[in-house]
Every structure is written in structure tokens, then in C-alpha cells.
Amino acid sequence: MGIDNIIAKLASAGADLSTRNAVRMALSLISEDEELTDQIYVEIKNKAYKEDFAKVPVEKRAVFIPQCLRNVKECPAEFGEYGWKCTKCGKCSIGSIIEYGEGLGYKQFYIVPGGSLVKKILKEKVPKGEIKAALGIACWPELAEASEKLSILKIPLQAVPLLRAGCINTLVDIERVRVALEVGLTQESKNPAFSTDMNPQPTL
């Protein structure tokens, strides 16, 4: 059964889907795999917060990119206060993601090694009003944890899962990232010069 069908089944049963634990319990009650908990929770939150995310100006949206997408053997980026500083060398997909986002007007990109730095960035920038929405790329468990924490902060999140998880040389669906970046934008506000400029995933 597909994820959307499972979510529909849970909803029709009147299940509480407000937290990860609630989703896990609901899955056990309908005899579905509890390992789907994080995936289902994230997809529910994506749908629930899409409209709020769409209302936030792109310059107030922070894009969090995991360092594991880097081509670690050839990456020339240096590590700074808020993570790795991409040089757009073309040896991984991160530069393409950033270029596409910049073409849409995004200003804030953070290539981070883990949740602790994300917390620091949010702690510093949310109170100042610099971040009012977030787009995150990560594995399902990390996205689920981020969804819970950002819900508390009233920060709408759009989450994009990695296609291949792990600590190095991971993969993401570039098209799904593009679609997430475009949420809430009109056709006129999209930069046509970037519409076909997303580089394919490099061979790692």
C-alpha cells in the first residue's frame, strides 16, 4: 500500500497523527509497518504546512542542505560559522541547488553537518525575523525530528528526503528539491534561465 493510501486509511479511521509517537501507535493498530512512521509523519507535515510556507517571502526562507551531499574527495568548500561555503564547483549537486534557488530569489543556504548547527542557526536568526520558513533536505528520521521542533517554533517546513542516506555521498531527487523551492511562487517570479539548468546527480 502506498504512503498516500496509508495516510488516507489512518485519517478515515480518525487516528491521531499529531506526533511521531501517535503515528507509530496508529500504524500498529492497523497492522502497518511502524518503520514508516517518520516518512508518514513528514509527508503529513509537508501537506499541513505547505500553505503557510508558500506565504513566506523567499528571502525569509532558509534552505538546509546536508553536508553528506558533498563530493567529499573533491569538494573545495571551506567550513565557516554557519557550515560549508559552497564554491559551486560542479562536483556535486549542491551548487546546482543553490544556483536554482538564487534564481528564484533565495538568499539563505546552509550546508550543515548535523542538527546542532541547525539549532544554532535557528536560535540566532528566528528571533531576529531573518528566518520565517525552512526547506530541509535530510534522511527521514532527521526530517521527522526537524518537523517536530519547527512546529513548536511556528516555522513552516517543506522537507525533501534523501534518495540514498548515509554519512557520505548521498543522493537527493533534484526535481523534488526544485518543486519544493518553487512552492508559493507564481510563474512570473520563476527565473526561466534556471528552469533547465539543474545539473544531474554526479557519478560518485
Residue pairs with C-beta under 8 A, 6 or more apart in sequence:
1 9
1 32
3 36
3 39
3 40
3 43
4 43
6 27
6 32
6 36
6 40
7 17
7 40
7 43
7 44
9 30
10 17
10 23
10 26
10 27
10 30
10 40
11 17
13 26
13 29
13 30
15 22
15 23
15 26
15 29
15 30
16 22
16 25
16 26
17 23
17 26
17 40
17 41
17 44
19 41
19 148
20 37
20 38
20 41
20 144
20 148
23 37
23 40
23 41
23 44
24 34
24 37
27 33
27 34
27 36
27 37
27 40
28 34
37 144
38 140
38 141
38 143
38 144
39 140
39 161
41 144
41 147
42 140
42 143
42 144
42 147
42 159
42 161
45 147
45 151
45 157
45 159
46 157
46 158
46 159
49 156
49 157
49 158
50 156
50 158
50 183
52 133
52 156
53 61
53 133
53 135
53 156
53 157
53 158
53 183
53 184
54 183
54 184
55 184
56 132
56 133
56 156
56 184
57 105
57 132
58 101
58 104
58 105
58 106
58 107
58 185
59 105
59 106
59 107
59 108
60 129
60 130
60 131
60 132
60 133
61 106
61 108
61 131
61 132
61 133
61 134
61 135
62 108
62 109
62 110
62 121
62 125
62 131
62 133
62 134
62 135
63 97
63 98
63 101
63 106
63 108
63 109
63 110
63 134
63 135
63 136
63 137
63 181
64 110
64 112
64 118
64 134
64 135
64 136
64 137
64 138
64 146
65 94
65 97
65 98
65 109
65 110
65 111
65 112
65 137
66 111
66 112
66 113
66 137
66 138
66 142
66 162
66 170
67 83
67 84
67 111
67 112
67 113
68 162
68 166
68 167
68 168
68 169
68 170
69 92
69 93
69 94
69 111
69 137
69 162
69 170
69 171
69 172
70 77
70 84
70 92
70 94
70 111
71 91
71 92
71 169
71 202
71 204
72 168
72 169
74 89
74 91
75 84
75 89
75 91
75 92
76 87
76 89
77 84
77 85
77 86
77 87
77 111
78 84
78 85
79 85
82 110
82 112
82 117
82 121
83 110
83 111
83 112
83 113
83 117
84 111
84 112
85 111
86 94
86 95
86 98
86 109
86 111
87 95
88 95
88 98
88 99
89 95
90 96
90 199
91 202
92 202
92 204
93 172
93 174
93 199
93 201
93 202
94 111
95 199
96 174
96 197
96 198
96 199
97 109
97 174
97 177
97 181
97 198
98 109
99 194
99 197
100 177
100 178
100 181
100 194
100 197
100 198
101 109
101 181
103 191
103 193
103 194
103 197
104 181
104 182
104 185
104 189
104 190
104 191
104 194
105 189
106 181
108 130
108 131
110 117
110 118
110 121
112 118
112 121
115 142
115 145
115 146
118 146
119 149
121 131
122 131
122 134
122 150
122 153
122 155
125 131
126 132
126 153
126 155
131 155
132 155
133 155
133 156
133 157
133 158
134 146
134 150
134 155
134 156
134 157
134 158
135 157
135 158
135 159
135 160
135 180
135 181
136 142
136 143
136 146
136 157
136 158
136 159
136 160
137 159
137 160
137 161
137 162
137 172
137 177
138 146
138 159
138 161
138 162
139 161
139 162
139 165
139 170
140 161
140 165
143 159
143 161
146 157
146 159
147 157
147 159
150 156
150 157
151 157
158 180
158 183
160 172
160 173
160 176
160 177
160 180
161 172
162 170
162 171
162 172
163 170
163 171
163 172
163 173
164 170
164 171
169 204
171 201
172 201
174 198
174 199
174 200
174 201
175 198
178 198
182 190
